[in-house]
Structures are given as structure tokens and as C-alpha cells.
Amino acid sequence: MPQAPPTDRLFLRRARHAGVVAVLVLLAACGKDEAATEVPRPVLVVHPGHDAAPSLSAFAGEVRAREESTLSFRVGGQLVKRFVDAGDSVRRGQVLAELDPGDLRLQVQSAQAQLAAANAELARTASDRKRYATLADQQLVSRSTLDAQNAAYAAAEGQARAARAQLDVARNQADYTQLRAPRDGVIATRSAEAGQTVTSGQVVYTLAGDAGREVAIALPESRIRDFAVGQPVLVELWSAPGERLPGRIREISAAADPQARTYAARIALDAAAAKAVDLGQSARVYVPGAAKAGDSTLRLPLSALQRGANGTASVWVVKPDTHTLALVPVRAGAYGEDTVPVLSGVRATDWVVAAGGHLLREGQKVAPVDRDNRPVALAPAAAR
């Protein structure tokens, strides 16, 4: 194959070199266009808030009776009759259940027989004492013999009293075979069936008294000092959203639950509100937070804080004039459940990135939005 002349080969090399240079120039131009057209990243921004702003804390709870009693037999035996069921209304003194009284009735009969024997012995010793007292007055028997008869009479009298007490106990035991309601109320739960053998003290029913209705809630240990007995609250039933009933904190447990680290509390409903609730209903209790007069401490969401390698805290602040980010060191206070107090470093008018700070960088251009995903218009920055 014939080769191209030297002049042609030189021309081809120069053409290839020119093409490479042109491609590099085009790539550089594209890179500059991409850098110039960087799309601002949307970020959620908030203003640091004040502690003095009142808050509303919500706690889940359950409607309970103010007086709840677990009912059980005072003696053991076989349950032969059950007269009420869960959900039934009962009156004070009403018979709820009954045990087989056969053995206890036999004990009553035995105690009656022992009392009859003791009374007979008492009558005999009384007659002997009277007769020996007459003989002693006539000096026909010694004084010691009369003393022995008096002692025998006293012993027989004691035996009679003991037998009478045993009979009373046996009768009480027989009466305990009937379980009666201690007060007016509603049977909340049932734990035994007819034919079952129950022991003394075993729970058969749970009685919810008619004295009032309350909501049982658990208060967090970290905020227990924010609550007090008598503090007004609002109660919203899950079955009636938007309708809030007035109430107050009636009691707060003196000790925290060792597992959950919460304090049990009871919310008493007003008399009119108690009629609108039913036992076992789920409810939400709203406790208004008290504002602290003169307290101007700023707070930010926990997600806004960035932790440095040396443990320092900082936040991303949006510059209003350039819409770019600046990492600002701050001094934070004690961390709360959702927020943290910021003692220095930011002002109440600053726009602080509330979340996603680990994905951002210094000087990055951003598009601030609020919690409703609406663009935020940033005011011009004032001198610090």
C-alpha cells in the first residue's frame, strides 16, 4: 500500500491535535456552566423560640373509677353460684356470688354442740358451788373445798365463753360464703366461674364504684417538677375528637415506676364531665405549660444542633443576603425531650436550619422553606 507524502502526515497530526484541544475547551466550558447553574438545596428553617411561650403537653390515658375494689371471698371453697357478670350495675349489700356452704354449716353445728356442753358444765358447777357455799356456812366442809368449787365454776364459765365465741366465728365463716358488694358500682371484671374452687383472697370481681371517674396517666420523670396536684387540665376522648372536658390533677405518685421511670397520676373529672365518659375509654390529657415571666432563653429543635469532633455544638444559619449557609458555634444548655436551650451564638431573628444539617456544607446555596413547605422570605441581616 503506498504511504502518504510527509506533508500529508504532518497535516493529519496537526488536525488531530486541534480536535483534542477543541474537546477540552468544550468540557471546560460545560463545567463552568454547571457550576454557575447549581440548584439551591431546600432546607427547613426556624426561628429560635423562647421558653416563655406557653406549651401544651399531651399524655395518653384510660378512664378509670376513682374507687376500684378487688372483691374476693374471705374463705375458700367451691363456687356454686355467680349472680352478676362484667358490666352489671350492683347495689351495696347485693349478693354477687356464693360458695358451697356445706362444710361451714357443719362447723356451725359442731360449735353449737360445744357451746351446749359448756353451758351444761357451767350449770353443774354453779349448782355445786351454791351447795358447797351452804355447807361451808354450816362449817360442814372446809374452806379449801369451797375454793375448789369456785375455781371449777370459773373454769366452766370461761369454757362457755370460749364456746360461744367459736360459734360466732363459725357463723361468720358460714356467712362469708356469700360475696356481697361493699358499695354501689359497676362490675368491671370477672375472674372466676361457677364450679371453680377458689382460695381465700383470690380475686373474683373488680368493682368500679360510682363515686367518680378519673383518667389514669403516666408523667415523665424528666418533667415531674412541671406538674402539681390541683393543676387544671383538659381531657379529650379518642371517641370524641375536638371535645375537651375540664379536669384537674388529683394525685401524683410519690415514687417512679422502676421499669418505665414514670410517675402514675390521676386526673379527676368534674361532676358534669364524669357523666360523659365510660369506664375503659381511651383519652388524651392536655396539660398547659406555665410560662416563666422574664425568661428569654432561646430554644431550638434537637435536630438543629451539629456536634463537632471536640464536642462543641454549632448550627447552620442562613445568610439573608446571599441565601448561603454559615456554621455558627453556639453554647447549649441542658437537653430536653425535643428541644435544647441555646444560651449564646444565635438571635431570635436568625433563620436556623432545623434538620438535615449533616448533609450540608459551608457556603452552600439553599432555598429556605417553613414547616408547611412554603418559601421563606429572609429579611436583610442586621449588624450583630
Summary of the structure (lengths in Angstrom):
residues: 384
radius of gyration: 44.3
end to end distance: 81.2
largest distance: 178.2
contacts: 1091
relative contact order: 0.17
helix: 30%
strand: 33%
